[in-house]
Amino acid sequence: MKKLYLFVIFSFFSCNIDEENETFEPIKSSWVFVACEGNYGASNGSITMIKNDGEIKSIENIGDVVQSLEVYNNKLFVIVNNSHKILAYDITENGLRLPGIEIDTNNSSPREMKIIDDKLYFTNWNTSDIKILNLTNYVIEESIKIDGKPESIEYDGTNLWVGVQLNNDYSDGNKLIKFNPQSNSILESFEIGKGPTSISFSDNNVYVANTYYDDQYNAFYGTSKLNGIDNEIDIEYYGPGVVCGGDVMNFDNQIFRSYDGGLAKLDKDLKILKNTKLGSFDPAQLYSSKIIGNYIYFGITNFKNLNMVKVVDFNNKIVSSFDVGIIPGDFAYWIQN
């Protein structure tokens, strides 16, 4: 069992009391799953599980670079990038049921995924495509070629949006692709800021966090916005060493972006509202972030012996802190039906 610091978030659900029969609505179990990448080439990637009552579990050594997670129909799907596989586990109130199912992606270098109607769409670098996994028979039934190396993928309720992070020569990409999952076809492609790493939506707009590099591998940051009505594109570059991170997300119809060791709101011109920042961690150690319910989960790592998840509320208070596996990079949430 991993060590637990501070105090733990408990998910309380209202109890409905019938004065005559004294019936109570039970508290539902929930889990936050953390994808812990592990060290490249070491196959020591893992999944840390955090239960709403504070219980911590982990599954160790599941492959080389645990890239991303997605919960769907009481199952957890896990992409393991450098092992070129997808894992599927049943979720119960006690955690994950082992051993799970393993799907080989045939050396595709899978990255991120989104699930729609029993179809898992996932991006791939080696094969430069979007592949479609049928979740009824676990067969990869189709591949759609992409010009470049696609990374982020999100669903707006009608279409999938895919960010092409790198070109085929590994220079910074700048394409945002609109993909129709009904016809499995690319509808449009837009030129946005360099290095799209994360996608979110608000008010018919598509927001993209950008991270790109110079010849000395110094990181630079920005945010792009595509107006979904007139296709107008706005790009705001912040320069080097200012933002540190590549996450963009929607909370209460307000777009937040990773910034200076935390998250901060963006204004309509994509400027960072510094006084709204939540979280204050070492920017060099803040590796990931995710809003789950009314809390922000921050993945903190020094890529060696410091690997933690810090949980911050919207009053900017750290409410929980957990030791997790090596390099916490993605999160997924499940609640009992």
C-alpha positions in Angstrom: 0.0 0.0 0.0 1.3 3.4 -0.9 1.8 6.0 1.8 -1.0 8.5 2.3 -0.3 12.1 3.3 -2.4 14.8 4.9 -6.1 14.0 4.8 -8.2 12.3 2.2 -11.1 13.5 0.1 -14.3 11.5 1.0 -17.1 11.5 -1.6 -20.3 11.9 0.4 -23.6 11.2 -1.1 -26.9 12.4 0.5 -28.7 9.9 2.7 -32.4 9.8 2.1 -34.2 8.8 5.4 -37.7 7.4 5.5 -38.9 8.1 9.0 -41.2 5.1 9.0 -38.9 2.5 7.4 -35.5 4.2 8.2 -34.0 3.4 4.8 -30.7 4.9 3.8 -29.1 5.5 0.4 -25.6 3.8 0.5 -22.5 5.8 -0.2 -21.2 4.8 -3.7 -17.7 3.6 -4.3 -15.5 5.6 -6.7 -11.9 5.3 -7.9 -9.5 7.8 -9.5 -7.0 5.9 -11.7 -3.6 7.4 -12.3 -1.5 6.4 -15.3 2.1 6.2 -14.1 4.4 6.1 -17.2 7.4 4.5 -15.6 10.9 4.9 -17.0 11.3 4.7 -20.8 12.6 1.3 -21.8 12.2 -0.2 -18.3 8.7 -1.7 -18.6 7.9 -0.5 -15.0 4.8 1.6 -15.9 2.0 1.2 -13.4 -1.6 2.2 -12.5 -2.2 3.7 -9.1 -5.8 3.6 -7.8 -7.2 6.0 -5.3 -10.6 5.1 -3.7 -12.9 7.7 -2.2 -12.4 6.3 1.3 -8.7 6.8 1.1 -7.7 3.3 0.1 -4.7 3.1 -2.3 -3.8 0.2 -4.6 -1.5 -0.3 -7.5 -0.8 -2.6 -10.4 2.9 -2.7 -11.1 5.0 -3.4 -14.2 2.3 -3.5 -16.8 4.6 -2.2 -19.6 6.8 0.4 -21.1 5.3 4.0 -20.9 1.7 3.9 -19.6 0.4 6.7 -21.8 -3.3 7.3 -21.2 -6.5 6.0 -19.5 -10.2 6.0 -20.3 -13.2 4.6 -18.3 -16.1 3.2 -20.3 -19.0 0.9 -19.1 -17.3 -0.2 -15.9 -14.1 -1.0 -17.7 -10.7 0.8 -17.6 -8.8 1.0 -20.9 -5.1 1.6 -20.7 -2.7 2.5 -23.6 0.9 1.4 -23.1 2.8 3.3 -25.7 6.2 1.7 -26.1 4.8 -1.8 -25.5 2.3 -1.1 -28.3 -0.7 -2.5 -26.5 -4.1 -1.6 -25.0 -5.2 -3.2 -21.7 -8.8 -3.6 -20.6 -9.8 -4.3 -17.0 -13.2 -4.7 -15.4 -13.8 -2.2 -12.6 -15.4 -3.2 -9.3 -15.9 -1.5 -6.0 -12.7 -3.3 -4.9 -10.7 -1.9 -7.8 -9.5 -3.7 -11.0 -10.2 -7.3 -11.8 -7.1 -9.1 -13.0 -5.6 -10.2 -15.3 -7.6 -8.2 -17.8 -7.4 -8.3 -21.6 -4.4 -7.3 -23.8 -4.8 -6.1 -27.3 -1.6 -5.9 -29.5 -1.5 -2.7 -31.7 1.2 -4.1 -34.0 4.0 -1.7 -33.2 1.8 1.3 -33.8 3.1 3.5 -30.9 -0.4 4.3 -29.6 -0.9 7.6 -27.7 -4.4 8.9 -26.7 -7.9 7.6 -27.0 -11.6 8.4 -27.0 -14.5 5.9 -26.8 -17.9 6.3 -28.6 -20.6 3.7 -28.8 -18.4 0.6 -28.2 -15.7 1.9 -30.5 -12.3 3.0 -29.2 -10.5 5.6 -31.4 -6.8 5.9 -30.7 -4.0 7.9 -32.2 -0.7 6.4 -33.3 2.8 7.8 -34.0 4.6 4.9 -35.8 1.7 4.2 -38.2 0.6 7.9 -38.4 -3.1 7.1 -38.1 -6.3 6.8 -36.1 -7.2 3.2 -35.4 -10.6 2.0 -34.4 -10.9 -0.9 -31.9 -14.3 -2.7 -31.7 -15.0 -3.2 -28.0 -17.4 -6.0 -28.8 -14.8 -8.4 -30.2 -11.6 -6.4 -29.4 -10.6 -6.4 -33.1 -8.9 -3.3 -34.7 -11.3 -2.9 -37.6 -10.1 0.2 -39.4 -7.2 2.6 -39.7 -7.4 6.2 -41.1 -4.1 7.6 -42.3 -3.0 11.0 -41.0 -0.4 13.3 -42.4 1.8 13.5 -39.4 1.9 12.0 -35.9 -1.5 12.5 -34.1 -1.6 12.9 -30.3 -4.6 14.4 -28.5 -8.1 13.3 -29.4 -11.4 14.7 -27.9 -15.1 14.3 -28.7 -17.5 17.3 -28.9 -20.7 15.2 -29.0 -20.7 15.0 -32.8 -17.2 15.0 -34.1 -13.7 13.9 -32.9 -11.0 16.5 -32.9 -7.4 15.3 -33.3 -4.2 17.3 -32.7 -1.2 16.4 -35.0 1.7 17.1 -32.6 4.6 16.3 -34.9 5.1 16.1 -38.6 6.5 12.9 -40.1 10.0 14.3 -39.9 9.4 14.9 -36.1 9.4 18.7 -36.5 6.5 20.5 -34.6 3.2 19.9 -36.2 0.4 22.5 -36.4 -2.7 20.7 -37.6 -6.1 20.2 -35.9 -8.2 17.6 -37.6 -12.0 17.4 -37.5 -13.0 13.7 -37.8 -16.5 12.3 -38.3 -16.9 9.0 -36.3 -20.1 8.1 -38.2 -18.4 8.0 -41.6 -14.9 7.5 -40.3 -13.7 10.3 -42.5 -11.7 13.5 -42.1 -14.0 16.5 -42.6 -11.5 19.4 -42.3 -8.0 20.2 -41.3 -7.0 23.6 -39.7 -3.6 25.2 -39.2 -3.3 26.2 -35.5 -0.4 26.8 -33.1 2.6 24.5 -33.1 2.6 21.3 -31.1 -1.0 20.7 -30.1 -1.0 18.7 -26.9 -4.5 19.0 -25.3 -8.0 19.9 -26.6 -11.1 21.2 -24.9 -14.4 22.9 -25.9 -16.5 25.9 -24.8 -19.2 27.9 -26.5 -18.7 26.4 -30.0 -15.0 27.0 -29.7 -12.2 24.5 -29.8 -9.3 25.3 -27.5 -5.9 23.7 -27.9 -2.8 23.9 -25.7 0.4 24.2 -27.6 3.9 23.0 -26.6 6.8 23.2 -29.1 10.6 23.2 -29.1 13.6 25.0 -30.7 16.7 23.3 -32.0 18.2 23.1 -28.5 14.9 21.4 -27.2 13.9 24.5 -25.2 10.1 24.4 -24.7 7.8 27.2 -25.8 4.1 27.5 -25.0 0.8 28.9 -26.4 -2.9 28.4 -26.8 -5.0 28.3 -30.0 -8.7 28.8 -30.4 -10.8 27.7 -33.4 -14.2 29.4 -33.7 -16.6 26.6 -34.6 -19.0 28.9 -36.3 -16.8 30.9 -38.7 -13.6 28.8 -38.4 -11.6 31.9 -37.4 -8.4 30.9 -35.6 -6.7 32.9 -32.8 -3.2 31.9 -31.5 -1.5 33.3 -28.5 2.2 32.4 -27.9 3.5 32.9 -24.3 7.2 32.4 -25.0 9.7 30.1 -23.1 9.5 29.1 -19.5 6.3 31.0 -18.7 3.6 28.3 -18.8 5.3 25.0 -18.3 2.7 22.4 -19.2 0.4 21.4 -21.9 -3.1 21.0 -20.5 -6.3 22.9 -21.3 -9.7 22.0 -19.8 -13.2 23.3 -19.2 -14.7 23.9 -15.8 -18.0 25.7 -15.4 -17.8 26.8 -19.1 -14.5 28.5 -18.3 -11.3 27.5 -20.0 -8.3 26.8 -17.7 -4.7 26.3 -18.9 -1.7 24.9 -17.1 0.5 27.8 -16.0 3.5 28.3 -13.7 3.0 25.2 -11.6 -0.8 25.3 -11.5 -3.9 26.1 -13.6 -5.2 29.5 -14.5 -8.2 30.9 -16.5 -7.8 32.3 -20.0 -9.6 35.4 -21.1 -11.4 35.8 -24.4 -8.1 36.8 -26.1 -6.3 33.7 -24.7 -4.3 35.8 -22.2 -3.6 34.0 -18.9 -5.4 35.6 -15.9 -2.5 35.2 -13.4 -4.6 36.1 -10.4 -6.9 33.1 -11.0 -4.1 30.5 -10.6 -4.9 27.4 -8.6 -2.0 25.3 -7.4 1.5 26.5 -6.8 4.0 23.8 -7.5 7.5 23.7 -8.9 6.8 24.3 -12.7 9.6 21.9 -13.5 7.9 19.1 -11.5 4.3 19.7 -12.6 3.8 17.0 -15.2 0.0 16.7 -15.6 -3.3 18.0 -14.4 -7.0 17.0 -14.6 -10.2 18.5 -13.2 -12.4 15.7 -11.6 -15.6 16.9 -10.0 -14.8 19.9 -7.9 -11.1 19.1 -7.5 -7.9 19.5 -9.6 -5.5 16.5 -9.6 -1.9 17.5 -10.2 0.7 14.9 -11.2 4.1 15.9 -9.6 7.4 14.2 -10.5 11.1 14.8 -10.6 11.4 11.7 -12.9 13.2 9.9 -10.2 12.2 9.5 -6.6 9.4 12.2 -6.3 6.1 10.9 -7.7 3.0 12.3 -6.2 -0.6 13.4 -6.9 -1.7 16.6 -5.2 -5.4 17.4 -5.0 -6.4 21.0 -4.8 -9.9 22.5 -4.4 -11.3 25.6 -6.1 -10.4 27.6 -2.9 -6.8 26.8 -3.8 -6.3 24.5 -0.8 -4.4 21.3 -1.0 -6.8 18.7 0.4 -4.9 15.5 -0.3 -1.5 14.2 -1.3 -0.6 10.7 -2.4 2.6 8.8 -3.3 2.0 7.2 -6.7 4.0 5.3 -9.4 6.8 6.8 -11.5 5.7 9.8 -13.6 2.0 10.3 -13.1 0.7 11.5 -16.5 -3.0 10.9 -16.9 -6.2 10.4 -14.8 -9.5 8.7 -15.2 -12.5 8.5 -12.8 -15.1 5.8 -12.1 -18.1 5.8 -9.8 -20.2 2.8 -8.9 -23.6 2.6 -10.8 
